[in-house]
Amino acid sequence: MIGKLFENRSSRVIAAGRIALALLFVLWVWLDPEQPERGGRWCYILLAAYLAFAVAVFHIAWVDWWRDYRLTVPFFLIDIGLFMAALYCTEGGSADFVSGYFAFFVFMTISAALRWNWRATLATAAALSLLYLAMGLFLHWDELAGILARYIRRASYMLVLSLLVTWFTLQRAAPMVAKFSPAPAAQAMSPFDAALIYVVGASGATGAAIAWESVEEPGATLHTAGALAGGVRHLPPGMLDLGADIAPTLFDCLHKRMLRLLPGGRFEAERNATGPELARHLGLSQGLCFPIVGTTGVGQVVLTGIPGLCRDHLELCRALAREIGHGIDEEEIASLAREAAANRLRGNIARDLHDSVAQSLAGAGFRLASLKRRAKEGKDISPELEAVSLSLRDEQAHIREIIERLRSDEVNPGTRNLGTELARLTGALSRHWDVSVRFEDSVEALVIPAWLAFEIQQLVRESVANAIRHGAARRLLVRTARKGGAIMLTVADDGKGFPAGDETRMPRSLAERVDALGGTIRVASMKGDTRIEIELPVGGRK
């Protein structure tokens, strides 16, 4: 609970630390009978006034981010003044208050590091060290020879301590946020809805909205959630200028105030401001707004209902914007990859259906038409009907193999002997089409990945079907051979060949499948002798 109250709210932490240091200093001065060394009751009045000041500043840091930012420098100067006044009132005596001075010095250095950049932090540390040295010399001017080395030593310690505090504080200055990962596609949630859940969880906001304009589509899409009435709607071009607000912004439209975090870590306060573009569109009075920039588009996020708004939330916004921009780009890339994979899958299924189911049905139709003529002539067709039945059962088994291949997570695992597979296939094709399909195996056994053997069988099916249906072939030869790291597949037939002038136009299904496998295809055609030569790398694309 306490962690949530102070998380990403350094102003509250600084204000609470100021109260604690003031209370401790008052306590130890009051308990020491020899203190104050100088000032008497005015010292107690000064310390009491500083304690009251610390409480008032804590209240401002808790409820008003605008005044907290605008009064930062005056508050800082008051702290430095108290540091020097406390040094003047308590330096000397038997009790040594050096630890208190060092505590104030560290407090001031950390405050500067959290509020500004490293240059301002080092300048603060150097100024405090020099002021400490100057005050020591002023108070002990009469014993300068004995006191100079002591104060120079202390000032040098303070400078080294300031370097360490500056380094470690600035290294942790950027807030740590979780990685944004859009919801998996299976959850059917857009990356923008996932981004809203992400920023609400990181910031504690009660309402959130994100407007996104893609580089490919005009207009913006607005997603809202929580107190902003969740939903999605499209905004026409020109309604929102998402490039107008280029920095994380704290806005208070009721009082016309804005505080921006500019590149380089510099803050810019603006009075009489109308508020960010998206906040005005939604009619919000107070909250946070930050831009998102990605390679696929630009957008803005608005958050409202965040308790204890302060300037630290601007650093948080910058970290969230970076994560969301990267996440949306990654999701877009993944979406394109899924779409490309789906297109490849659709193409593979279409080719498999064309080369298997469609050609099998065409072959059955071809045989049945022949049987119909023989039946009209009064011939016995029983043996041919049995052959057609067996052929259709073979094709049914092949279709089941394709279905199992689609269902399986693996793509035909293992290896196959290509010669054995093609010998079985050509025999089935010969019976199915009622033609002569002869197979000549290579000299050496071709043991190849199972997925490649399946693809080659599909190529043979399509080649044979084309030769019979379009070339009226009656005798076909299928030959395989190894050529280096590739497989050579040749399908020759005695058909009428390609029409005159059409030899260079490759069969579409064959050409697409060969190209997908990373191979090449050549056609030589003349009447009575048509050859299709296909060269496929053994390690071709799956």
C-alpha angles and dihedrals in degrees: 000000000000090000091056091051093057102029111121089357107106091162089065091047092050091047092049091047090052091054092048093050092046092051093049094048092050090047097051094043090051093048094049109083091203094056140128093045090193137014100036114207090356087069090057091046090051093049092046090050090050091050090052089047090052092053092049092050090050090055091050092049089051100051112017121049093177097057091039089059097040093049096045096105096045090049090049092051091050089053090052090047091052090048091056094041091051090049091052094048099045108028110116133022127096094294115076115218094184091117089059091051091050090049091053090046093053090045092054093046094051091046091054092046093052094045104039141009133290093268092058090045094054091043089053092049093048092048093049092048092050092046090050090051092046093049091050092051091047094051095045102034092132092059098037096141093058099038103042097078092048094054094042088052092050093046090051090052089050092052093051090046089051091055092052094045091048093050098048095040095051092044088061096037095103110078117245113239132178119256113266113232118176115234117272115267089246090068091059092224121140117235089243094057088047089051091054091053089048097052094042090054093046097046105030091235120160095210134029140177134186126195117194131186117193121217088232101049131051120235130029134272115224121206120186134184143177117007090002091070107257119249146106128252137165120237119207120242114283097024093101128027100206092180094059097084109054102169138053107270139197107206137190107182094179091063094028095239132142134178118196132193105219127199110282093038097278119142124221122196120202129192126201089027122161094211133245119318097248093044091055091048091053094042095238121164102197139008146083130305129184136171127240120209122190137159090251099048148318132263149163133231124206123194126190137178095042110155116230100012114199141156092273088072088068090064088047090052092053091053092047092048091054093050094046093047091052092044094052091048091050091049091050091051091047090048091052089048091050091048092049090048090049090050091050090048092050090049092049092048092047091051093046092050091046095046095042118020099029093044092044091053090046090052092049089050090049092053095043091052089054091049091050090058092047091050091053088053089055095246124147108259099175095106091048092049089052089050091051090049092051090047092052090050089054090051091047089056090049092051089051088053090054091049092050089048090055092047095048122092088217124064105234099310121213132024136290137203101244094204093055092047095048094045089057092044097049090050090053092046091050091055094041096053096030092233135111112271110175125189127209113194123211121260092249124046112262107217106179138161112292093237091056091048088054092050092050091050089053090051090052092048092052094044093051093046092050093048093052100039100039103022100036089229119177101180124043135179125205116194133178132193139164118246111184107294093346139080118233115210120187126185114186128179141177095231130124093270129217121331114268111283092012099091095105095055106096121216103264100225093046093047093049093049094046091048091050088053092051094246139124132241132204130185128203114183137182133139110288095008122062121161131189113194119192126185117196128181112234089227092048125151117285 
